[in-house]
Amino acid sequence: MTDFTMSKDAEGIATITWDVPEKSMNVLSFEGLQTLNDLVDDALADEAVKGIIITSGKADFAAGMDLNVLATLKEAGAEAVFDGIMKMHGVLRKIERAGMDAKTNKGGKPVAAVLPGTALGIGLEIPLACHRVFAADNPKAKIGLPEILVGIFPGAGGTTRLARKMGAMAASPLLLEGKLSDPKKAKAAGLIDEVSDDPMAAARDWVLNAKDADLVKPWDAKGYKMPGGAPYHPAGFMTFVGASAMVNGKTKGVYPAAKALLSAVYEGALVPFDTALKIEARWFTNVIMNPSSGAMIRSLFVNKQALEKGAVRPEGVDDQRVKKVGVLGAGMMGAGIALVSAQAGIEVVLLDRDQAAADKGKAYSADYAAKGVSRKKITQDKADAMLARITATTDYNDLAGCDLIVEAVFEDPKIKAEVTAEVEKVIGEDCIFATNTSTLPISDLAKASKRPEQFIGIHFFSPVEKMMLVEIIKGKETGDRAVAKALDFVRQIKKTPIVVNDARFFYANRCIIPYINEGIRMVKEGVAPALIENAAKMVGMPLGPLQLVDETSIDLGAKIARATRAAMGDAYPDGAVDEVIFWMEEQGRLGRKSKAGFYDYDDKGKRQGLSEVVRAQYPVSEDQPDLIDVQHRLLFVQSLEAVRALEDGVLMDIREGDVGAILGWGFAPWSGGPLSWLDMLGSEYAAERCDQLVEAFGDRFACPDLLREMAAKGQSFYGRFAPEKAAA
């Protein structure tokens, strides 16, 4: 079977159907592209064919390019990438011109695209080359060009066509933000042409009645002017100046795809269309050959998708999807867990010590649903149905029939032990018990359970409904069914899971805390807080360490510091950090919640700027470090913890280390994650840099034995630990 097939009917319409065998969604390969090219040639050469319709044999049109194809091209080198992209341009340009005379723009055959559902990436770039795009009235369908989100940009003409079709300003959210729309919004934006209950019938009618003028794209017509103005036009000039500032402001220069996209649009707008396509291909090649794009695609697409599909799920365990979940504790975390569970269609029992607290927890879901209704994201009926799934209660007996318990009570082992004992009096023998602790060892908490093999950690990040990562922690006695239950639950609520072994701070907090501490340590040393914060953002961190500790609260940091010091004794490494944290705590500067921290805040809690009070206590030194030293301190201190977690067996799969870092705390997404970043640096340089950092700043930068060994052998993390390598 081939990816594309064609049928011709008595009315002279050739219908090309895209239906990739054994795939749930269509993706384009170069073999498929060649088949499409041959079918288009056939239809254009056949005098009996009056027009062409390109559609899908599946419920959706297409999910995009097969990224494995791009990876194969990249391995062959820049010339192979450029040639491959130009081949795609050639096929799509053939569809667009459809046999019309180059001088008169007459004699072409109409080509329509019919989208039954979602059309993303190349799945929209092909329709954009057609003369008219018809979409089914399917509110669940998503239409757009999301390539920028995985480190590349639309390189098969989407960038050039959209900018020329809509103008740079209107196209920018679709290209630079990867914004997706349902069919009606896509039509309103000018992305597609028609939305219909029967798009095939509408397309057939249009094809049979189309005139020569209907086939000519604006950029192929005489006298074409770019909407909003080209770069040399006064209005266009201001658009591109603004766009450049916006891109650099948002990306801080570390995301190569955004800058390349803008360059392709700017340079392409100065030349004829076919030359613009060649410019687009060159910039796309530049991005593909940049190691950042490969790392982002691998972590944010390939690996993320693999984890969501159960790549680390124990084999031989039956489906463990959750039917009824009990959530213990109706505070912010418990309320969020109840919300996402009810959204997924799961029956929820939300339990707290008093009814008012339980009701307040349910009200969180009610407020969220009300906002969704007001913004027309959900209907009132769906909102009511979701809320009906949540029972707010103080009665442990209401937990009867739950197949999963998620405990989210106060971070106190005694309280958690009491709750565990109470719950186990009520739940069935098969029920899995999960704790949402972020710091307490799972194996210790499991001692309060009669069934430690059914006890597991499920660590959510706050706010639950927004954060995509869920960290699943195996205790020493946790069994496979508990792991499978946790993974299936996370899949149900549409989050991305990672599974790690039990250890202090697990994986995420193990890496986040050193990042925060390094920032605070630099404040104590006299490094300018503005340099610390901006260095972090300029290397791709979403928040500087000082802003992050303000957001998470300084008293929480002080509490963790005291507990860690008590556990580690003389081995505790962060005394210098504690001096700052404890002083802040004494001053009542607890972060955003107290409207005072490393930053000052107004009465509404809006951040005003870095605090002069902190600056007075810890004066800025006259000599300031180089930017790269600050950035390396902030990134290495996280990345080396990721290596140690792998070395210690806390991380069992390097994919989880990178995906978890990006989704959990925003580790420089452009890098693909901490282990990918070290691979970019090269193990030899990374080990050498560790030695330099140790000499300058201390033993916390000591090169892990694993990294040192890899440096000696010239190995990379993905070269040594990628799943296919581990299986070999």
Secondary structure as UniProt FT lines:
FT   STRAND          4..8
FT   TURN            10..11
FT   STRAND          13..18
FT   TURN            21..22
FT   STRAND          27..28
FT   HELIX           30..45
FT   TURN            47..48
FT   STRAND          51..56
FT   STRAND          64..65
FT   HELIX           67..76
FT   HELIX           78..97
FT   TURN            98..99
FT   TURN            102..104
FT   STRAND          111..115
FT   STRAND          119..120
FT   HELIX           122..129
FT   STRAND          132..136
FT   TURN            139..140
FT   STRAND          143..144
FT   HELIX           147..150
FT   TURN            155..157
FT   HELIX           158..166
FT   HELIX           168..176
FT   STRAND          180..181
FT   HELIX           183..189
FT   STRAND          194..196
FT   HELIX           199..209
FT   HELIX           212..215
FT   HELIX           218..220
FT   TURN            222..223
FT   TURN            227..228
FT   TURN            231..232
FT   HELIX           234..251
FT   TURN            252..253
FT   HELIX           256..268
FT   TURN            269..270
FT   HELIX           273..289
FT   HELIX           291..297
FT   HELIX           298..303
FT   HELIX           304..308
FT   TURN            309..312
FT   TURN            315..316
FT   STRAND          324..328
FT   HELIX           332..343
FT   TURN            344..345
FT   STRAND          347..351
FT   HELIX           355..374
FT   TURN            375..376
FT   HELIX           380..388
FT   STRAND          390..393
FT   HELIX           396..399
FT   TURN            400..401
FT   STRAND          404..407
FT   HELIX           413..424
FT   TURN            425..426
FT   TURN            429..430
FT   STRAND          432..435
FT   HELIX           442..445
FT   HELIX           446..448
FT   HELIX           452..454
FT   STRAND          455..460
FT   TURN            464..466
FT   STRAND          469..474
FT   TURN            476..477
FT   HELIX           480..492
FT   TURN            493..494
FT   STRAND          496..501
FT   TURN            504..507
FT   HELIX           508..525
FT   HELIX           529..538
FT   TURN            539..540
FT   HELIX           545..552
FT   HELIX           554..568
FT   HELIX           569..571
FT   HELIX           575..586
FT   TURN            587..588
FT   HELIX           592..594
FT   STRAND          599..601
FT   TURN            603..604
FT   STRAND          607..610
FT   HELIX           612..617
FT   HELIX           627..647
FT   TURN            648..649
FT   HELIX           654..665
FT   HELIX           669..671
FT   HELIX           674..681
FT   HELIX           683..697
FT   HELIX           699..701
FT   HELIX           705..713
FT   HELIX           717..721
FT   HELIX           723..727
//
